[in-house]
Amino acid sequence: MLIFPRENTFSPKGLIETEEKAYRDQIQLAAGQILDHKVRFVFLAGPSCSGKSTTAFCLGKALEDKGKKVLTFSTDDFFFDKEKAPINPDGSPNYDAFSHTDSALITETLRSLSQGNKTPLPGYDFITGKRILCTQMIDPREHDIFLLEGIHALNDVILDGMPPNEPYLCFYLDVTESVQSEAGGGIFTPERIRFCRRLIRDFKHRGASPNLTEKLWRNVVEAEKDILHPFRKNAFGLISSSFSYEIAVEKQEIVTLLSSVTEKDHIYPRAQRILADLQYFPALSEALVPQGSVLKEFID
């Protein structure tokens, strides 16, 4: 449990610098472990809104600072066309389902890179919902380390497809700690924190209302029990993207979004609970969040 201190008892800048350094130290530790194990393939997985994209970037940068050339790509690059996504019981498309990812192509790509062959790297157009079978040709000789990130990156099917003579290392990323204000109020659990991140990101980048985000979120959390949690066992190391100051930085945007919710909206009870607990946190400026922070992935 992380405790956010009472207002006027701490330096916001100092608190943020301390917690961001702790996150960066984890990245440096993981980079050192990768070099110590002399692996060429690294896998990073974590739940929705844990900060996988930023963490993969930071890990790649840490390795490059140590003289390694890193290719970072995502399991999202291997999505099938959106109309092929399986359907949830409520009739909504399940884009997070493992079957919506071309795992056979991931295996083929990893094996080809391992064997030193020039390999096409696919992509996915999130605007059109269409896959792109080749966005660039990769020459493995130009890279020392291949870093695959994504919700399915630690799936047994993908890891079992690696050549038996090719060692690799896996990391799991998550919001690991709950946060509570020292002034009181309810607890922001890891799931609740991730939901708040999603709330802001989906509104800013997808124009989604809080009601829509909450509806989709229930399916996301339920799906993670099957597509993600069973494969945490494959992780060599754990990276945490928990920050006690996060709720204070996000407070104003969350309040603005949830204040628009009405009693007829199914998110209303949840919105009221979050708004009540936010009263115990001061509002900190987003300008205090440094470039490269995981939180920039959601608040910018």
C-alpha positions as CSV (number, residue, x, y, z in Angstrom):
1,M,0.0,0.0,0.0
2,L,1.3,3.4,-1.0
3,I,0.3,6.4,1.2
4,F,-0.1,9.8,-0.4
5,P,1.0,12.4,2.3
6,R,-1.3,15.1,3.6
7,E,-1.3,18.4,1.8
8,N,1.4,20.9,2.8
9,T,3.5,18.2,4.4
10,F,5.6,17.4,1.4
11,S,7.3,18.8,-1.7
12,P,5.3,17.7,-4.8
13,K,8.4,18.0,-7.0
14,G,10.5,16.0,-4.5
15,L,7.9,13.3,-4.2
16,I,7.5,12.9,-7.9
17,E,11.3,12.8,-8.5
18,T,11.7,10.1,-5.8
19,E,9.0,7.9,-7.3
20,E,10.0,8.3,-10.9
21,K,13.6,7.4,-9.9
22,A,12.4,4.3,-8.3
23,Y,10.6,3.3,-11.5
24,R,13.8,4.1,-13.6
25,D,15.9,2.0,-11.2
26,Q,13.7,-1.0,-12.0
27,I,14.3,-0.4,-15.7
28,Q,18.0,-0.3,-15.1
29,L,17.9,-3.5,-13.1
30,A,16.0,-5.3,-15.8
31,A,18.4,-4.0,-18.5
32,G,21.3,-5.3,-16.4
33,Q,19.7,-8.7,-16.0
34,I,19.1,-9.0,-19.7
35,L,22.8,-8.3,-20.4
36,D,23.9,-10.6,-17.6
37,H,21.9,-13.5,-19.1
38,K,23.2,-12.7,-22.6
39,V,19.8,-13.1,-24.3
40,R,18.8,-11.7,-27.7
41,F,15.0,-12.0,-27.1
42,V,13.1,-10.3,-24.3
43,F,9.3,-10.5,-23.7
44,L,7.3,-7.9,-21.7
45,A,3.6,-8.4,-20.8
46,G,1.2,-6.7,-18.5
47,P,-2.5,-5.8,-18.2
48,S,-4.3,-3.0,-19.9
49,C,-3.1,0.5,-18.9
50,S,-0.1,-0.8,-17.0
51,G,2.2,1.2,-19.2
52,K,3.7,-1.4,-21.5
53,S,4.5,0.9,-24.4
54,T,6.4,3.4,-22.3
55,T,8.2,0.7,-20.3
56,A,9.2,-1.1,-23.4
57,F,10.6,2.1,-24.8
58,C,12.4,2.9,-21.6
59,L,13.9,-0.6,-21.4
60,G,15.0,-0.4,-25.0
61,K,16.6,3.0,-24.4
62,A,18.4,1.7,-21.3
63,L,19.9,-1.2,-23.3
64,E,20.9,1.2,-26.1
65,D,22.6,3.4,-23.6
66,K,24.7,0.3,-22.7
67,G,25.7,-0.1,-26.4
68,K,23.0,-2.5,-27.6
69,K,20.9,-2.1,-30.8
70,V,17.3,-2.9,-29.9
71,L,14.2,-3.6,-32.0
72,T,11.0,-3.1,-30.1
73,F,7.7,-4.4,-31.5
74,S,4.3,-5.4,-30.2
75,T,1.9,-8.3,-30.2
76,D,-0.6,-5.6,-31.4
77,D,1.3,-5.6,-34.7
78,F,-0.1,-9.1,-35.3
79,F,-3.8,-8.4,-34.9
80,F,-6.2,-9.9,-37.5
81,D,-8.6,-7.5,-39.2
82,K,-11.1,-6.1,-36.7
83,E,-14.2,-7.8,-38.3
84,K,-12.6,-11.2,-37.4
85,A,-12.5,-10.4,-33.7
86,P,-14.5,-12.9,-31.5
87,I,-17.6,-11.6,-29.9
88,N,-18.2,-11.2,-26.2
89,P,-21.4,-12.5,-24.5
90,D,-22.8,-8.9,-24.6
91,G,-22.3,-8.7,-28.3
92,S,-19.2,-6.4,-28.3
93,P,-16.1,-7.4,-30.1
94,N,-13.2,-8.9,-28.1
95,Y,-10.1,-7.4,-29.5
96,D,-8.0,-8.6,-26.6
97,A,-8.8,-12.3,-27.2
98,F,-5.7,-14.4,-28.0
99,S,-7.4,-15.7,-31.1
100,H,-7.6,-12.2,-32.5
101,T,-3.7,-12.2,-32.6
102,D,-1.9,-14.1,-35.3
103,S,0.2,-16.2,-32.9
104,A,1.4,-18.5,-35.7
105,L,2.9,-15.4,-37.5
106,I,4.5,-14.2,-34.2
107,T,6.2,-17.6,-33.9
108,E,7.3,-17.6,-37.5
109,T,8.7,-14.1,-37.1
110,L,10.6,-14.9,-34.0
111,R,12.1,-18.0,-35.5
112,S,13.1,-16.2,-38.6
113,L,14.8,-13.5,-36.6
114,S,16.5,-16.1,-34.5
115,Q,17.8,-17.9,-37.6
116,G,19.3,-14.6,-38.9
117,N,16.9,-14.3,-41.9
118,K,15.6,-11.0,-43.2
119,T,12.1,-10.9,-41.8
120,P,9.0,-8.8,-42.7
121,L,7.5,-7.0,-39.7
122,P,3.7,-6.7,-39.8
123,G,1.7,-3.8,-38.4
124,Y,-1.9,-2.8,-37.7
125,D,-3.9,0.3,-38.7
126,F,-6.1,1.1,-35.7
127,I,-8.0,3.7,-37.7
128,T,-9.2,1.2,-40.4
129,G,-8.9,-1.9,-38.3
130,K,-6.9,-3.6,-41.0
131,R,-3.6,-5.5,-40.7
132,I,-0.5,-4.7,-42.7
133,L,1.5,-7.8,-43.5
134,C,4.8,-5.9,-44.0
135,T,5.7,-2.5,-42.7
136,Q,9.4,-3.0,-42.9
137,M,12.0,-5.7,-43.6
138,I,14.2,-6.4,-40.6
139,D,17.8,-7.6,-40.9
140,P,18.6,-9.4,-37.7
141,R,22.3,-8.6,-38.1
142,E,21.5,-4.9,-37.4
143,H,20.0,-5.6,-34.0
144,D,21.4,-7.2,-30.8
145,I,18.2,-7.6,-28.9
146,F,14.5,-8.1,-29.9
147,L,12.0,-6.8,-27.5
148,L,8.4,-8.0,-27.9
149,E,5.8,-6.3,-25.7
150,G,2.0,-6.8,-25.4
151,I,-0.7,-8.4,-23.4
152,H,0.0,-11.8,-25.0
153,A,3.8,-11.6,-25.0
154,L,4.2,-14.2,-22.2
155,N,1.6,-16.6,-23.5
156,D,2.8,-20.3,-23.5
157,V,2.0,-20.7,-27.2
158,I,4.4,-17.9,-28.2
159,L,7.2,-18.9,-25.8
160,D,6.9,-22.6,-26.7
161,G,7.4,-21.6,-30.3
162,M,10.8,-20.2,-29.7
163,P,13.7,-22.3,-31.0
164,P,15.0,-24.6,-28.2
165,N,18.5,-23.3,-28.5
166,E,17.5,-19.6,-28.2
167,P,17.4,-18.4,-24.6
168,Y,15.1,-15.5,-23.6
169,L,14.0,-13.5,-20.7
170,C,10.5,-12.4,-19.7
171,F,9.2,-9.5,-17.6
172,Y,5.8,-8.8,-16.2
173,L,4.6,-5.2,-15.7
174,D,1.7,-4.2,-13.5
175,V,0.3,-1.6,-11.1
176,T,1.2,-3.5,-8.1
177,E,0.3,-1.2,-5.2
178,S,-2.9,0.3,-3.9
179,V,-2.9,4.0,-3.0
180,Q,-4.7,5.8,-0.2
181,S,-4.5,9.4,1.0
182,E,-3.1,9.9,4.5
183,A,-6.0,12.4,4.9
184,G,-8.5,9.5,4.6
185,G,-10.9,8.3,2.0
186,G,-11.2,5.0,0.2
187,I,-8.5,2.9,-1.4
188,F,-7.5,3.2,-5.0
189,T,-6.8,-0.4,-5.9
190,P,-4.5,-1.3,-8.8
191,E,-7.6,-2.1,-10.9
192,R,-9.2,1.2,-10.0
193,I,-6.0,3.1,-10.9
194,R,-5.8,1.4,-14.3
195,F,-9.4,2.2,-14.9
196,C,-8.7,5.9,-14.2
197,R,-5.8,5.8,-16.6
198,R,-8.1,4.2,-19.2
199,L,-10.8,6.8,-18.5
200,I,-8.6,9.7,-19.4
201,R,-6.8,8.0,-22.3
202,D,-9.9,6.8,-24.0
203,F,-11.6,10.2,-23.8
204,K,-8.5,12.1,-25.1
205,H,-7.5,9.7,-27.9
206,R,-10.7,7.9,-28.8
207,G,-13.5,10.3,-27.8
208,A,-15.0,7.7,-25.5
209,S,-17.5,8.7,-22.8
210,P,-17.0,7.5,-19.3
211,N,-20.0,5.3,-19.7
212,L,-18.5,3.5,-22.8
213,T,-15.1,3.1,-21.1
214,E,-16.7,1.5,-18.1
215,K,-18.7,-0.9,-20.2
216,L,-15.6,-2.0,-22.2
217,W,-13.5,-2.1,-19.1
218,R,-15.6,-4.8,-17.4
219,N,-14.9,-7.1,-20.4
220,V,-11.2,-6.2,-20.3
221,V,-10.7,-7.1,-16.6
222,E,-12.7,-10.3,-17.0
223,A,-10.7,-11.4,-20.1
224,E,-7.4,-10.8,-18.3
225,K,-8.2,-13.7,-15.9
226,D,-7.8,-16.1,-18.9
227,I,-5.5,-14.4,-21.4
228,L,-2.9,-12.9,-19.0
229,H,-2.9,-14.0,-15.4
230,P,-2.1,-17.7,-16.1
231,F,1.2,-16.6,-17.8
232,R,2.7,-14.5,-15.1
233,K,4.5,-17.7,-14.1
234,N,6.7,-17.2,-17.1
235,A,8.1,-13.9,-15.9
236,F,11.7,-13.7,-14.7
237,G,11.2,-10.3,-13.1
238,L,8.4,-7.9,-12.1
239,I,8.3,-4.2,-12.9
240,S,5.9,-2.0,-11.1
241,S,4.3,1.1,-12.5
242,S,2.7,2.3,-9.2
243,F,3.0,5.9,-8.1
244,S,1.4,7.4,-5.0
245,Y,1.2,10.8,-6.6
246,E,-0.7,9.6,-9.7
247,I,-4.2,10.2,-8.4
248,A,-3.4,13.7,-7.4
249,V,-2.1,14.5,-10.9
250,E,-5.1,12.9,-12.6
251,K,-7.6,14.3,-10.2
252,Q,-8.8,17.3,-12.2
253,E,-9.3,15.4,-15.4
254,I,-11.1,12.6,-13.7
255,V,-13.4,15.0,-11.8
256,T,-14.2,16.8,-15.1
257,L,-15.1,13.5,-16.8
258,L,-17.1,11.9,-14.0
259,S,-19.0,15.0,-13.2
260,S,-20.7,14.7,-16.5
261,V,-22.2,11.3,-15.5
262,T,-25.9,11.2,-14.8
263,E,-28.0,8.8,-12.6
264,K,-29.2,7.0,-15.7
265,D,-25.7,6.0,-16.7
266,H,-24.6,2.6,-15.5
267,I,-21.2,4.0,-14.4
268,Y,-23.0,6.4,-12.0
269,P,-22.4,4.4,-8.7
270,R,-18.7,3.8,-9.6
271,A,-18.3,7.5,-10.6
272,Q,-19.8,8.7,-7.3
273,R,-17.4,6.5,-5.2
274,I,-14.4,7.7,-7.1
275,L,-15.4,11.3,-6.8
276,A,-15.9,10.9,-3.1
277,D,-12.5,9.5,-2.6
278,L,-10.8,12.0,-4.8
279,Q,-11.8,14.7,-2.3
280,Y,-9.0,13.5,0.0
281,F,-6.3,14.2,-2.7
282,P,-5.0,17.7,-3.6
283,A,-4.9,18.5,-7.4
284,L,-1.3,18.5,-8.6
285,S,-0.3,20.0,-11.9
286,E,0.3,17.6,-14.8
287,A,3.3,19.9,-15.7
288,L,5.1,18.3,-12.8
289,V,5.2,14.9,-14.5
290,P,8.5,14.5,-16.3
291,Q,8.9,13.5,-19.9
292,G,9.4,9.7,-20.2
293,S,7.1,8.9,-17.2
294,V,4.6,6.1,-17.6
295,L,1.9,8.5,-16.8
296,K,2.5,10.6,-19.9
297,E,1.2,7.6,-21.8
298,F,-2.3,8.4,-20.4
299,I,-2.5,12.1,-19.5
300,D,-0.9,13.5,-22.7
